[in-house]
Structures are given as C-alpha cells and as structure tokens.
Amino acid sequence: MAKLEQTLRGDFDQLLTRIEEGILNGSISASAEESSDFRCGDARCSVRVFERFSHAGGNRVSMNVTLFQGSDGIIHLSAITAGGSQALFFKINTWGEEAFLDKLRDIL
C-alpha cells in the first residue's frame, strides 16, 4: 500500500471534480468503482474508489480518495492505494500503487 495525506484550501466541489476527471482521463483503463458522500452540519466527506490496470505490476490497482471538510473550511485529503503486489504472502513490488498515487499528486 501507498498513502498520501494533504491539507488543502479551496472549493470542495471543484477539487473533487478535478480529482475525478484527472484520474479517469489520466489512464485508458481507469474506472470509478464506487462513491459515497456525507454531510453533517457544515462538515462534509466524499469518498471515491478508483481502479486501473498497472503495466508496471501487471495487475489492477485500486485507489481510495477521501476528502473531508469541517466547519473551518480546510480540506483534508487521504488517498490509499492497494492491490499492486504480485506475491502470495508478502509484497514484492508496489510500483503500480506508487504510480497511481503519483497521478493524484500531479493532479493536486
């Protein structure tokens, strides 16, 4: 697994759209697998799960992106990738996971 966490400022909806479009348009094999959105008062949380084929690892890799914004307006992003290993009992490579996360870094 690979993980990216950042604190951001800006428009929540614009950032979410930018991430969705950037990931889906950034790879011919990328797909949006599922999504979830919550609101509670001024707080909101959006979760997106993406998947794509990793040429580096020869398998499919998933990425979960969570955006949370509290009443202070600061946006917290957490992105975690998984599925890039080819081993049965331990991870022998995570190139595909890191490459997927690098795509998100480029978008941000």
C-alpha positions in Angstrom: 0.0 0.0 0.0 1.0 3.6 -0.6 -0.6 6.6 1.1 -0.8 10.3 0.5 -2.3 12.8 3.0 -2.5 16.6 2.5 -4.3 19.6 3.9 -5.7 21.8 1.1 -7.7 25.0 0.7 -10.2 25.9 -2.0 -13.6 24.9 -3.3 -14.5 21.4 -2.2 -16.7 20.6 -5.3 -14.1 21.9 -7.7 -11.3 19.9 -6.1 -13.5 16.7 -6.1 -14.4 17.2 -9.8 -10.7 17.9 -10.7 -9.6 14.7 -9.0 -12.4 12.6 -10.6 -11.7 13.9 -14.1 -8.0 13.8 -13.7 -7.9 10.2 -12.6 -10.4 9.0 -15.2 -8.9 10.9 -18.1 -5.3 10.0 -17.0 -5.4 6.4 -17.9 -7.3 4.4 -20.5 -8.0 1.6 -18.0 -9.1 3.9 -15.1 -12.6 3.4 -13.8 -14.7 4.8 -10.9 -15.7 1.8 -8.9 -17.8 3.4 -6.2 -18.5 6.7 -4.4 -20.1 7.9 -1.1 -20.9 11.4 0.1 -21.9 12.6 3.6 -22.9 15.9 5.2 -23.4 16.8 8.8 -24.0 20.4 9.5 -21.1 22.3 7.9 -18.9 19.2 7.6 -18.8 17.1 4.5 -17.0 14.0 3.4 -16.6 12.4 -0.1 -15.1 9.0 -0.7 -14.1 7.8 -4.2 -12.7 4.4 -5.2 -10.8 4.2 -8.5 -9.2 1.3 -10.2 -6.8 0.9 -13.2 -4.5 -1.6 -14.8 -0.9 -1.3 -13.8 1.5 -2.1 -16.6 4.4 -2.0 -14.1 2.9 -4.6 -11.9 0.8 -6.5 -14.5 -2.4 -6.3 -12.4 -5.2 -4.0 -11.3 -4.6 -1.4 -8.6 -7.2 0.4 -6.6 -7.1 3.9 -5.0 -9.4 5.2 -2.3 -9.6 9.0 -2.1 -11.3 10.6 0.8 -11.9 14.4 1.1 -13.1 15.8 4.4 -14.0 19.5 5.1 -15.0 20.7 8.5 -16.6 24.0 9.5 -13.1 25.7 9.3 -13.2 25.3 5.5 -9.9 23.3 5.4 -10.0 20.2 3.2 -8.2 17.1 4.3 -7.3 14.5 1.7 -6.3 11.0 2.3 -5.5 8.6 -0.6 -4.5 5.0 -0.2 -3.7 2.6 -3.0 -3.7 -1.2 -2.8 -3.6 -4.3 -5.0 -0.2 -3.8 -6.6 1.7 -6.7 -5.2 2.2 -10.0 -7.1 3.2 -12.2 -4.1 1.1 -14.6 -2.3 2.2 -13.9 1.3 4.1 -10.6 1.1 4.6 -7.7 -1.2 7.4 -7.9 -3.7 6.6 -4.8 -5.6 4.4 -1.7 -5.2 5.3 0.1 -8.4 1.7 0.2 -9.6 0.4 1.6 -6.3 3.1 4.3 -6.3 2.4 5.2 -9.9 -1.3 5.5 -9.3 -0.7 7.8 -6.3 1.8 9.8 -8.4 -1.1 10.5 -10.9 -3.1 12.1 -8.0 0.0 14.1 -6.9 0.2 15.5 -10.4 -3.5 16.5 -10.3 -3.1 18.2 -6.9 
